[in-house]
């Protein structure tokens, strides 16, 4: 392998060996601190300036940079440090094992592979001063509420563009879906199941609402976006009742509503609220309410017409034969960065099909090509 390839593989292996499970997803998760501390040492060894941006509860984003020729222009490369939990892994999830041209381990493709490639790329452009100041930001909490990316966008530092690292198989993502998630609760009246007419069954009421929401999902399929397709609504969790012989006094569902560019979270909530109101006012007279605030992750505006998309398209084409503008159904840190008006593209090594799996890996060939793509974007934006 080349020197750059060797450095990138070694860095990724070190990152994978550090457990950084998001503590909001598992009480056993250590969070991002050990990764951020490791990155501090990495930058000190290479004389790269860096800083920690505390976001919440001692959890900090990590930022490092190379100054550009134009002090007023900045581009930020963002990849997240946190991972999802481990479950039923076939081997050691933190081994960073290299075999068959791949690096295995939790976070290898989602998204420590992108982070390693961004850092190696940054470390190799110092002598060739870029046009814009180039910042690499390792964010916290992407897998839960994306508060790290939100803090970057709200930091008061302006960015002209962003490249978000996610496993895209080095394809150029210029649009993706957002999401809004919340609970709906039906309140009934408890009674003994030997005399159910004395109570109000919350589960029965919720069943009618779930069927109505399924009809709404079918209507959403009629809307479409040329790159990401249609919005969706999924009732993903349900719970209700208190014990076997009591008419259930409460039932809750969780809604996962995927947004397409142009839709806003409040709009999606209101569509559901209109359905709930029809059941409150209808003959069923169901006592139902949304439990808010919702978890909002807006769909970023498409970056098709942006300069960063054009620069990234040329880099992807030169290095990997990719670069066609595509859309994807999942969310990324771009959702929060775009709220600050930052045009965002998403590019990274690895396949989304490997993300969150129990045998996660990234192809070394893609990892090395990602370094070159990031270098070209850093130097040409």
N, C-alpha and C positions, 0 to 999 in steps of 0.2 A: 504493500500500500504506500501511497505518497505520504509525505510528512503531514500535510493537512488532514488526510484521511485518518492517519494514526492518531493525531491530536484530537480529532473530533470523536472518534470511537472511544478513546481513553476518557475524555471528558464526559461523554454520555454514560459510560459505565460507572463512573464515580457518582453521577447524579442519580442513576437508578438505584445504587446501593443505599442512598439516603431515603429512608421511609418518610414520605411527606403527605400522608393521607389527610384529606380535609377533615378537621375535627367536627365540622358541622354535619358530616355524613356518617362519622363513626366516633364513638367516645374514645376509641383506642388510637385514633389518628393523632400524629405528632404535629401536624401542620407544617408550615413552610420555613420555620426559623433556621433549622439546620442547613437547608439548601441555601438560604440567603447568606448565612455565615460562611459556608463553603465558597460561594461566589465572591465574597469579599476577599478571601485568601487568593482565589484565582486571579482577581484583578490586581491585587497588590504585587503578585509575582510578575505581572506583565506591565506594571506601571500605568494601569488604566484607572482614571478617576472613577469613584463610585459613591453612592449614598443609599441609605435606607429611608424609605418613606413609610412611616408607621401609619397603618390604616385603622386597625381596631384590635383591642385586646392583645397588644404586643405582637401582632402579626403585621409584617412589613413587606411592601414591595421592594425590589432591589433594582437600582438603575445604574448603568455605566454608559460612557459616551466617548465619542471622538469629535472634537470641534471641527466645524466646516469652514469653508472659505467665506460663506455668507452667514454672518452671525445672526441674522434675522430669520433664517430658514431652519426648520427642524423636522426630521422624520423619526418616528419611533417604531421600533420592532418589538412586539410584545408576545411573550409565551408564558404560560402559567406554570408555577411550581407545584401546585397541589395536584393530588391524584384522587381517584375514587378508591374505595376500600378493596381489599383482596378477599376472594371467596373461591374455595375449591381449586386453588392453583395446582397444576401438575408438578411444579418444581418450585424452587426458591424464587419468590416474586421479586426479590431484591438482589439477585445474583449479578445482573448485568452480563449474563453469559453470552459469549460470542460463538455462534456455530451456524454453518450453512449460509454464510453471508448475511447473518442477521444478528441484532442485539436484542436479547429477551429481557423482560422485566416490567413491572408495573411502572407506567409512565414513559416507557421507551418511545412510544409513538405519540402519546397524549399527555404532555407535549414536551417532554424533556429532550426528545430528539431535535425538535425545532429550536429549543433554547440553546442546546449545545452548538448547533450549526450557526445560530445568530452570533453567539459569543466568539466562536472561532473566526467567523467572517469579520466581525468588528476588530478583532486583534490583528488582522492582516491588512487593514486599510490605512493604518496610521501614517505610513510613509507617503501614501497617495492621498493627500488631503481631499476629502469629499467636498462636493459643492455645498451641501447642507450639513449642519450638525446632526450626527447620527446617534441616537439613543437606543440602547437595548434595555428593555424593562421586563423583569421577571415578576409576574403578578401573582397575587394570592386569590384564592376563593373563586376561581373560574367555575369550578364544578358545582357550586351552590348558588351564590347570589351575585357573583362577579363584582364584589365591592372593591377589589384591587384595581380593576380596569376603570371603574367609576372614579376612584381616587386619582388615577392618572389623568383622566379627562378633566377633572375639577381642580387640578393642582395649581392652576394659574399660569402654568407653562403652556404656551401655544404650540401646537404641532400642525404642520402643513399636510401631513399624511401619516398613515399607519400601515404596517404590514403585520398581520396577526398570524402566528404560527400554530397551525393545527394540521392533523394528518389528512392532506388532500391528494396524496400521490403526486405531488408537485404540480397539480392542476391549479389554475388561477381562479379562485372564487371571488366574484365581485358582488354577490348578493346571497343572503341566506335568510331563513325564517327567524322570527323571534318567538316569544312565548309569554303567556300570562297564566298564572296558576293560582287557584284559590279553592276554598271549600264552600259547599252549599249545605245548609242544615234544615231538616224538617223536624218540627217539634210536634209530638203527639200528646196523648194523655194515657198514662198507665192504667191498667186494669188487670184483673185476673183473667187468664185465658179461658176459664170456664164460662165467663160472661164478657166476651170481647166487645159486645155492643155498648158496654159502659165506658170503653176507652176509645182512643183514636190511634190507629196504627201508623206510626211514622214511616215504617218500611214500605207499607202499601202506598202511602202518599209519594214517597221518594221513587218508587217503581214507575209511577206515571210520569214523573218529571224526567227520569232517565230516558224513557222512551221518547219524550218530546225533544230532549237534547240530542238523541240519535237522529231524529228528523232534521234538526238544525245542522248537524254534521253533514248530512246528505245535501242540504242546500248549499253549504259552504263549498262543496265540490264544484259548483257551477261558477265560482269565482276562480280566476287563475292569474298567475304571473308568468311571463315567458321564461324565466330562469328557475324559479323555485316551485312552480306548480300551485296547488290549491291550499288554502288554510284548512286546518282540521281541528276537531274538538273530540277529546277522549275523556271519558269518565274512567279514571285509572285506579281509584281506590274507593271502597265503600265500607262503612261500619255502622252497626245499629243494634238496638236492643240492649237489655241488661241481664236477662236470664230466661230460661226456657218457658216458664209459665206466666210471664208477664207480657201484656200487650206492649210493644216497644214504644217508649215515650220519645225517642230521638233516633235519627238516622242522619249520617253525614256522607257526602261524597267529595272526592277531590277531582277537580277539572284541570286538564292540561290542554290549553288552547294555543295552537301554533298559528303565528301571525305571518302574513306575507308583507313585503315592503308596501308601504302606504297605509296599512292598517295600524291602529293605535290600540294599546291595551284597554283603555276605557271604553272604546267602541265595542270591543269584544265582550267586555263585562256587561255592557248595557244590553246587548243582544240577548244574553242569558237572562238578565234582569227582566226584560220584557216577557219572557216565557214564564218566569217565576210569578210575575204580577198577574198573568192570566190565570194561574192556578190559585193565587190568593183571592182573586175576585170572582172566580168561576164557581160552579156548583159544588166542586170538591172542597172549596174553602180551606185549602191546605196552608198551614202556618209554616211558611218557608222563608229563608233569608240567606243572603250571601254573607260569608264570614270574611271580612276585609280588614286590613289592606291585603291586596294580592301581591304575589311575587311577579314583578314586571320586568321583562327582558325584551325591549322593543326590537323589531326587525330593522336593521340599518338600511338607509337608503342605498340603492344600487350605485356602485362606483364606476359603472360602465364608461361614463364620460370624463372621468378624472385623469389627471396627469399620472398619478401613481399606478393606475391600471395600465396605462400605455407603457410606462417604463417597465413594470413587472412583466407585461406580456412579452416584450422584447427579450428580457432576461430568461424567462421560462422557455421561450422558443429556441434561443441560442444554446441553452444548456441541456434541456430535457425534451425538446420537441413538443412541449405543451404551450400553454399561453392563450388558448381559446377561453373566452369569458364563460364561466359556468355559475350556476346557483346550486345550493345544497339545502337540505331540510333541517339541519341541526343549527344550534346557536354557538356563538363564540364571544370572546371579549370585545369584538367589534360592535356588538350591540350597545355596550356602554360607552365606548370611545366615540361612536357616531353621535351620541347625544351632545357631545361637546363640539359637534360640527366638523369632526376629523374624517376625511375620506379614508375608507379602509378597504384593503384587499386581504385575502386569507390564502396563504401558501405554506405548505410544509411537507416534510417527508413522512411516509407511512400511510397506511390505509385506515379510514374511519371504521372499517369492518373489524380492525384489530383493537380499537379503543374500547376500554372497559372489559375486555375479555379475560379469561383466566389463563391465557397463554400469549400475552401481548408481546409484540415484537415490531422492529423497524428494520427495513432493508438497508444495509450499509451503503449500497450503491446510491439509493435515494438520499441518504443522509449526507453523503459527500457532495452530490449534485446540489443539495439545498444550500450548502455553504457557498458554492459558486453563484447560485441565483441571488442569494442575499447580498453577496459582495457586489454584484453588478448593479443591483438596485441601490445599494448604499452609495456607490460611486457616481451613478448617473442621474439620481433624482435631483 
